[in-house]
Amino acid sequence: MDWTGYSDWLWLDDDTVAGLPTGPGACALRAVERRPGHPAVTIDRCVGIDSEGLLLVEESKTLRARIRKLHKCVNDPYNDSHVAGWRYRYLGMEQHFPEDLLQIRFKACGSKDEASREEARLMREYIAEHFELPPLNYKRNWKR
């Protein structure tokens, strides 16, 4: 995946969420191993293995608010304010990808449309490699 312009991988925690941009942006969520250096988990996909451990790619016109909802859902099984966060809990993914081992990276964008194009680019790259969406994505974004 081409991560040009993205932040480093950051822990999905209150401090990270508080420091995110408030405007439009794109982001990715991944899971890492509980080993020194925290390498990404590997996930068997329809075609090949996802060595980056990606669980979700998304965009928002208000990145901080969107990721705050994701974070709350991941940590509260009764919160359903973010569909992917709700699915994470509903499917029991925390058993395989514990919430304390989730990381995000983001790219601030100048507009909602730019964020949407960035999400579409990442999804197209992922689909081209694995022939399916990341596990927590439920919509496709095919904008060119």
MDAnalysis code that builds the backbone (N, CA, C; Angstrom):
import MDAnalysis as mda
import numpy as np

u = mda.Universe.empty(432, n_residues=144, atom_resindex=np.repeat(np.arange(144), 3), trajectory=True)
u.add_TopologyAttr("name", ["N", "CA", "C"] * 144)
u.add_TopologyAttr("resid", np.arange(1, 145))
u.add_TopologyAttr("resname", ["MET", "ASP", "TRP", "THR", "GLY", "TYR", "SER", "ASP", "TRP", "LEU", "TRP", "LEU", "ASP", "ASP", "ASP", "THR", "VAL", "ALA", "GLY", "LEU", "PRO", "THR", "GLY", "PRO", "GLY", "ALA", "CYS", "ALA", "LEU", "ARG", "ALA", "VAL", "GLU", "ARG", "ARG", "PRO", "GLY", "HIS", "PRO", "ALA", "VAL", "THR", "ILE", "ASP", "ARG", "CYS", "VAL", "GLY", "ILE", "ASP", "SER", "GLU", "GLY", "LEU", "LEU", "LEU", "VAL", "GLU", "GLU", "SER", "LYS", "THR", "LEU", "ARG", "ALA", "ARG", "ILE", "ARG", "LYS", "LEU", "HIS", "LYS", "CYS", "VAL", "ASN", "ASP", "PRO", "TYR", "ASN", "ASP", "SER", "HIS", "VAL", "ALA", "GLY", "TRP", "ARG", "TYR", "ARG", "TYR", "LEU", "GLY", "MET", "GLU", "GLN", "HIS", "PHE", "PRO", "GLU", "ASP", "LEU", "LEU", "GLN", "ILE", "ARG", "PHE", "LYS", "ALA", "CYS", "GLY", "SER", "LYS", "ASP", "GLU", "ALA", "SER", "ARG", "GLU", "GLU", "ALA", "ARG", "LEU", "MET", "ARG", "GLU", "TYR", "ILE", "ALA", "GLU", "HIS", "PHE", "GLU", "LEU", "PRO", "PRO", "LEU", "ASN", "TYR", "LYS", "ARG", "ASN", "TRP", "LYS", "ARG"])
u.atoms.positions = np.array([
    [0.856, -1.183, 0.000],
    [0.000, 0.000, 0.000],
    [0.897, 1.240, 0.000],
    [0.460, 2.234, -0.714],
    [1.188, 3.493, -0.762],
    [0.672, 4.396, 0.357],
    [1.488, 4.596, 1.387],
    [1.102, 5.396, 2.555],
    [1.700, 6.803, 2.508],
    [2.054, 7.292, 1.340],
    [2.616, 8.634, 1.206],
    [1.656, 9.663, 1.808],
    [2.178, 10.520, 2.678],
    [1.385, 11.582, 3.284],
    [0.647, 11.161, 4.546],
    [0.762, 9.899, 4.937],
    [0.091, 9.397, 6.139],
    [0.980, 9.542, 7.364],
    [0.351, 9.579, 8.509],
    [1.081, 9.576, 9.771],
    [1.742, 8.216, 9.958],
    [2.597, 8.137, 10.959],
    [3.085, 6.829, 11.392],
    [1.913, 6.081, 12.009],
    [2.089, 4.799, 12.263],
    [1.070, 4.037, 12.971],
    [1.042, 4.498, 14.421],
    [-0.156, 4.763, 14.933],
    [-0.360, 5.254, 16.293],
    [-1.330, 4.330, 17.021],
    [-1.170, 4.200, 18.317],
    [-2.101, 3.371, 19.091],
    [-3.482, 3.991, 19.067],
    [-4.499, 3.171, 18.962],
    [-5.882, 3.652, 19.019],
    [-6.234, 3.826, 20.501],
    [-5.946, 5.012, 21.027],
    [-6.223, 5.302, 22.432],
    [-6.700, 6.743, 22.571],
    [-7.074, 7.122, 23.775],
    [-7.620, 8.463, 24.012],
    [-6.655, 9.567, 23.602],
    [-5.358, 9.403, 23.897],
    [-4.381, 10.442, 23.560],
    [-4.260, 10.626, 22.056],
    [-4.216, 9.529, 21.321],
    [-4.127, 9.619, 19.861],
    [-5.371, 10.288, 19.298],
    [-6.548, 9.832, 19.747],
    [-7.795, 10.396, 19.236],
    [-7.848, 11.898, 19.491],
    [-7.445, 12.329, 20.670],
    [-7.476, 13.761, 21.020],
    [-6.578, 14.596, 20.111],
    [-5.537, 13.998, 19.567],
    [-4.601, 14.735, 18.724],
    [-4.891, 14.671, 17.232],
    [-5.951, 13.994, 16.837],
    [-6.270, 13.875, 15.414],
    [-6.817, 15.178, 14.852],
    [-6.634, 15.398, 13.548],
    [-7.214, 16.581, 12.909],
    [-8.740, 16.555, 13.002],
    [-9.337, 17.724, 13.115],
    [-10.798, 17.805, 13.222],
    [-11.472, 17.835, 11.856],
    [-10.722, 18.142, 10.811],
    [-11.296, 18.251, 9.471],
    [-11.312, 16.936, 8.718],
    [-11.448, 17.002, 7.399],
    [-11.537, 15.805, 6.568],
    [-10.241, 14.999, 6.558],
    [-10.394, 13.690, 6.368],
    [-9.216, 12.848, 6.273],
    [-9.578, 11.411, 5.980],
    [-8.552, 10.642, 5.682],
    [-8.683, 9.206, 5.464],
    [-7.829, 8.508, 6.509],
    [-8.200, 7.273, 6.835],
    [-7.428, 6.554, 7.847],
    [-7.532, 5.054, 7.627],
    [-6.662, 4.339, 8.311],
    [-6.661, 2.882, 8.280],
    [-6.480, 2.378, 9.698],
    [-7.077, 1.233, 9.974],
    [-6.971, 0.565, 11.270],
    [-6.294, -0.777, 11.040],
    [-5.324, -1.101, 11.889],
    [-4.671, -2.397, 11.781],
    [-4.514, -3.019, 13.159],
    [-4.209, -4.305, 13.160],
    [-3.909, -5.027, 14.390],
    [-2.441, -5.427, 14.362],
    [-1.821, -5.409, 15.535],
    [-0.416, -5.801, 15.658],
    [-0.286, -6.941, 16.654],
    [0.852, -7.597, 16.609],
    [1.160, -8.709, 17.506],
    [1.603, -8.189, 18.871],
    [1.432, -9.008, 19.884],
    [1.899, -8.683, 21.226],
    [3.321, -9.240, 21.378],
    [4.222, -8.724, 20.557],
    [5.626, -9.142, 20.594],
    [6.481, -7.889, 20.551],
    [7.725, -8.000, 20.943],
    [8.618, -6.832, 20.851],
    [8.597, -6.238, 19.448],
    [8.452, -4.955, 19.372],
    [8.405, -4.277, 18.082],
    [7.022, -4.224, 17.479],
    [6.086, -4.984, 18.000],
    [4.696, -4.998, 17.547],
    [4.558, -5.098, 16.031],
    [5.024, -6.205, 15.422],
    [4.798, -6.347, 13.981],
    [3.301, -6.530, 13.705],
    [2.896, -6.160, 12.516],
    [1.490, -6.320, 12.130],
    [1.126, -7.797, 12.123],
    [-0.123, -8.086, 12.463],
    [-0.599, -9.462, 12.341],
    [-0.696, -9.782, 10.856],
    [-0.707, -11.041, 10.536],
    [-0.949, -11.449, 9.156],
    [-2.351, -12.045, 9.097],
    [-3.066, -11.687, 8.060],
    [-4.449, -12.129, 7.905],
    [-4.593, -12.827, 6.562],
    [-5.026, -14.074, 6.598],
    [-5.299, -14.788, 5.354],
    [-6.479, -14.123, 4.657],
    [-6.328, -13.866, 3.378],
    [-7.380, -13.222, 2.605],
    [-7.808, -14.156, 1.480],
    [-8.786, -13.757, 0.726],
    [-9.275, -14.546, -0.402],
    [-8.110, -14.904, -1.328],
    [-7.277, -13.923, -1.604],
    [-6.070, -14.127, -2.392],
    [-4.904, -13.582, -1.577],
    [-3.995, -14.450, -1.207],
    [-2.797, -14.030, -0.512],
    [-2.984, -13.773, 0.972],
    [-1.982, -13.157, 1.542],
    [-1.956, -12.841, 2.969],
    [-1.740, -11.350, 3.125],
    [-2.559, -10.738, 3.964],
    [-2.396, -9.317, 4.271],
    [-1.358, -9.208, 5.384],
    [-0.158, -8.826, 5.031],
    [0.935, -8.724, 6.005],
    [0.917, -7.398, 6.759],
    [-0.017, -6.500, 6.404],
    [-0.133, -5.229, 7.127],
    [-1.184, -5.292, 8.229],
    [-1.958, -6.362, 8.284],
    [-2.963, -6.522, 9.324],
    [-4.098, -5.529, 9.263],
    [-4.447, -5.062, 8.050],
    [-5.492, -4.045, 7.919],
    [-6.867, -4.614, 8.239],
    [-7.592, -3.878, 9.055],
    [-8.955, -4.256, 9.404],
    [-9.977, -3.311, 8.792],
    [-9.568, -2.064, 8.516],
    [-10.518, -1.051, 8.063],
    [-9.799, 0.064, 7.336],
    [-10.422, 0.550, 6.280],
    [-10.003, 1.769, 5.580],
    [-11.245, 2.640, 5.517],
    [-11.112, 3.914, 5.878],
    [-12.281, 4.791, 5.800],
    [-11.882, 6.248, 5.670],
    [-12.901, 7.079, 5.461],
    [-12.717, 8.521, 5.335],
    [-13.813, 9.216, 6.116],
    [-13.597, 10.494, 6.366],
    [-14.619, 11.273, 7.065],
    [-14.387, 12.750, 6.817],
    [-15.462, 13.516, 6.887],
    [-15.298, 14.978, 6.812],
    [-14.864, 15.534, 8.155],
    [-15.020, 14.738, 9.228],
    [-14.585, 15.124, 10.579],
    [-13.833, 13.947, 11.194],
    [-12.554, 13.825, 10.840],
    [-11.762, 12.649, 11.171],
    [-11.737, 12.352, 12.674],
    [-11.452, 13.345, 13.506],
    [-11.363, 13.095, 14.949],
    [-12.680, 12.546, 15.501],
    [-13.791, 13.144, 15.125],
    [-15.093, 12.693, 15.623],
    [-15.377, 11.263, 15.164],
    [-15.025, 10.957, 13.926],
    [-15.273, 9.617, 13.381],
    [-14.447, 8.564, 14.126],
    [-13.176, 8.844, 14.332],
    [-12.310, 7.885, 15.013],
    [-12.669, 7.795, 16.496],
    [-13.141, 8.872, 17.080],
    [-13.607, 8.814, 18.470],
    [-14.775, 7.819, 18.591],
    [-15.695, 7.859, 17.629],
    [-16.815, 6.906, 17.643],
    [-16.306, 5.471, 17.483],
    [-15.366, 5.267, 16.576],
    [-14.781, 3.938, 16.395],
    [-14.162, 3.452, 17.703],
    [-13.365, 4.300, 18.325],
    [-12.681, 3.944, 19.570],
    [-13.682, 3.579, 20.667],
    [-14.750, 4.352, 20.785],
    [-15.773, 4.065, 21.801],
    [-16.446, 2.718, 21.538],
    [-16.763, 2.427, 20.290],
    [-17.406, 1.154, 19.960],
    [-16.486, -0.029, 20.214],
    [-15.237, 0.120, 19.864],
    [-14.269, -0.955, 20.078],
    [-14.168, -1.290, 21.563],
    [-14.308, -0.296, 22.423],
    [-14.151, -0.488, 23.858],
    [-15.458, -0.700, 24.618],
    [-16.590, -0.557, 23.954],
    [-17.882, -0.694, 24.623],
    [-18.827, -1.525, 23.754],
    [-19.088, -2.767, 24.140],
    [-19.923, -3.637, 23.310],
    [-21.367, -3.144, 23.153],
    [-21.789, -2.176, 23.944],
    [-23.160, -1.664, 23.847],
    [-23.253, -0.378, 23.042],
    [-22.122, 0.104, 22.553],
    [-22.100, 1.319, 21.751],
    [-22.177, 0.926, 20.284],
    [-23.105, 1.547, 19.546],
    [-23.243, 1.217, 18.125],
    [-23.159, 2.459, 17.240],
    [-22.393, 3.453, 17.673],
    [-22.318, 4.716, 16.933],
    [-21.398, 4.662, 15.715],
    [-20.650, 3.580, 15.534],
    [-19.755, 3.411, 14.390],
    [-19.933, 1.977, 13.901],
    [-20.375, 1.801, 12.674],
    [-20.726, 0.472, 12.177],
    [-19.550, -0.497, 12.250],
    [-18.372, -0.078, 11.826],
    [-17.218, -0.990, 11.860],
    [-16.838, -1.329, 13.298],
    [-16.920, -0.351, 14.201],
    [-16.636, -0.607, 15.615],
    [-17.643, -1.570, 16.210],
    [-18.913, -1.409, 15.843],
    [-19.952, -2.316, 16.304],
    [-19.708, -3.724, 15.766],
    [-19.362, -3.824, 14.477],
    [-19.098, -5.129, 13.872],
    [-17.901, -5.820, 14.537],
    [-16.879, -5.051, 14.884],
    [-15.706, -5.576, 15.581],
    [-16.140, -6.328, 16.836],
    [-17.019, -5.717, 17.627],
    [-17.510, -6.347, 18.860],
    [-18.514, -7.465, 18.564],
    [-19.447, -7.223, 17.683],
    [-20.500, -8.185, 17.383],
    [-19.908, -9.504, 16.874],
    [-18.895, -9.397, 16.027],
    [-18.265, -10.584, 15.461],
    [-17.279, -11.251, 16.416],
    [-16.960, -10.598, 17.518],
    [-16.004, -11.140, 18.479],
    [-14.556, -11.003, 18.043],
    [-14.283, -10.007, 17.198],
    [-12.926, -9.843, 16.675],
    [-11.914, -9.501, 17.761],
    [-12.391, -8.963, 18.904],
    [-11.464, -8.613, 19.985],
    [-10.764, -9.861, 20.540],
    [-11.334, -11.037, 20.295],
    [-10.691, -12.275, 20.732],
    [-9.420, -12.556, 19.930],
    [-9.396, -12.114, 18.689],
    [-8.240, -12.341, 17.818],
    [-7.385, -11.094, 17.641],
    [-8.028, -9.946, 17.730],
    [-7.347, -8.666, 17.554],
    [-7.712, -7.772, 18.746],
    [-7.065, -7.965, 19.909],
    [-7.433, -7.211, 21.113],
    [-7.344, -5.699, 20.916],
    [-8.269, -4.979, 21.565],
    [-8.341, -3.526, 21.386],
    [-7.057, -2.807, 21.769],
    [-6.272, -3.364, 22.707],
    [-5.021, -2.704, 23.085],
    [-3.905, -2.936, 22.067],
    [-4.200, -3.687, 21.006],
    [-3.222, -3.924, 19.947],
    [-3.697, -3.386, 18.598],
    [-4.585, -2.401, 18.646],
    [-5.069, -1.754, 17.428],
    [-4.330, -0.441, 17.217],
    [-3.989, -0.176, 15.979],
    [-3.303, 1.063, 15.612],
    [-4.010, 1.709, 14.426],
    [-3.861, 3.027, 14.345],
    [-4.393, 3.762, 13.201],
    [-3.290, 4.609, 12.582],
    [-3.502, 4.947, 11.349],
    [-2.699, 5.977, 10.685],
    [-3.678, 6.795, 9.867],
    [-3.334, 8.046, 9.641],
    [-4.280, 8.932, 8.980],
    [-3.567, 9.885, 8.038],
    [-4.376, 10.472, 7.177],
    [-3.909, 11.512, 6.270],
    [-4.948, 12.620, 6.290],
    [-4.553, 13.801, 6.694],
    [-5.448, 14.958, 6.646],
    [-5.661, 15.346, 5.191],
    [-6.879, 15.710, 4.855],
    [-7.221, 16.085, 3.477],
    [-7.860, 17.468, 3.471],
    [-7.834, 18.114, 2.317],
    [-8.359, 19.461, 2.200],
    [-9.870, 19.546, 2.085],
    [-10.510, 18.410, 1.749],
    [-11.961, 18.405, 1.588],
    [-12.494, 16.986, 1.783],
    [-13.787, 16.895, 1.980],
    [-14.448, 15.593, 2.090],
    [-14.261, 14.800, 0.799],
    [-14.349, 15.474, -0.344],
    [-14.179, 14.806, -1.631],
    [-12.770, 14.235, -1.773],
    [-11.769, 14.992, -1.345],
    [-10.387, 14.502, -1.393],
    [-10.223, 13.289, -0.469],
    [-10.826, 13.333, 0.709],
    [-10.767, 12.198, 1.642],
    [-11.427, 10.969, 1.031],
    [-12.543, 11.161, 0.368],
    [-13.248, 10.059, -0.282],
    [-12.409, 9.448, -1.397],
    [-11.740, 10.287, -2.171],
    [-10.859, 9.781, -3.232],
    [-9.696, 8.986, -2.638],
    [-9.181, 9.446, -1.516],
    [-8.072, 8.748, -0.862],
    [-8.522, 7.383, -0.340],
    [-9.698, 7.337, 0.280],
    [-10.248, 6.060, 0.728],
    [-10.413, 5.112, -0.463],
    [-10.949, 5.628, -1.562],
    [-11.161, 4.812, -2.758],
    [-9.838, 4.265, -3.287],
    [-8.810, 5.088, -3.277],
    [-7.494, 4.637, -3.752],
    [-6.982, 3.480, -2.903],
    [-7.077, 3.622, -1.593],
    [-6.603, 2.552, -0.707],
    [-7.415, 1.272, -0.896],
    [-8.719, 1.420, -1.036],
    [-9.563, 0.242, -1.244],
    [-9.243, -0.445, -2.561],
    [-9.038, 0.346, -3.614],
    [-8.692, -0.258, -4.908],
    [-7.376, -1.027, -4.803],
    [-6.394, -0.464, -4.094],
    [-5.116, -1.162, -3.909],
    [-5.327, -2.468, -3.152],
    [-6.118, -2.428, -2.096],
    [-6.360, -3.614, -1.278],
    [-7.093, -4.684, -2.090],
    [-8.127, -4.266, -2.809],
    [-8.909, -5.204, -3.614],
    [-8.060, -5.801, -4.735],
    [-7.218, -5.004, -5.350],
    [-6.361, -5.510, -6.421],
    [-5.422, -6.596, -5.904],
    [-5.007, -6.484, -4.654],
    [-4.086, -7.458, -4.083],
    [-4.803, -8.679, -3.495],
    [-5.965, -8.466, -2.854],
    [-6.605, -9.545, -2.095],
    [-7.981, -9.976, -2.612],
    [-8.521, -9.267, -3.602],
    [-9.815, -9.592, -4.214],
    [-10.984, -9.491, -3.228],
    [-10.835, -8.719, -2.179],
    [-11.903, -8.474, -1.215],
    [-11.567, -7.225, -0.394],
    [-12.559, -6.748, 0.337],
    [-12.384, -5.584, 1.200],
    [-11.714, -5.977, 2.506],
    [-11.116, -5.023, 3.228],
    [-10.630, -5.317, 4.579],
    [-11.799, -5.815, 5.437],
    [-11.524, -6.617, 6.461],
    [-12.583, -7.296, 7.219],
    [-13.687, -6.408, 7.794],
    [-13.391, -5.201, 8.221],
    [-14.422, -4.358, 8.826],
    [-15.079, -3.386, 7.850],
    [-14.632, -3.377, 6.615],
    [-15.288, -2.542, 5.615],
    [-16.550, -3.244, 5.134],
    [-17.611, -2.473, 5.007],
    [-18.871, -3.051, 4.547],
    [-19.382, -2.363, 3.297],
    [-18.822, -1.234, 2.962],
    [-19.214, -0.551, 1.729],
    [-18.004, -0.510, 0.815],
    [-18.260, -0.410, -0.428],
    [-17.149, -0.255, -1.354],
    [-17.115, 1.177, -1.842],
    [-15.967, 1.634, -2.087],
    [-15.785, 2.981, -2.592],
    [-14.939, 2.841, -3.863],
    [-15.592, 2.947, -5.001],
    [-14.929, 2.713, -6.273],
    [-14.651, 3.998, -7.041],
    [-14.831, 5.137, -6.394],
    [-14.625, 6.396, -7.105],
    [-13.242, 6.432, -7.742],
    [-13.201, 6.989, -8.916],
    [-11.909, 7.055, -9.627],
    [-11.358, 8.443, -9.591],
])
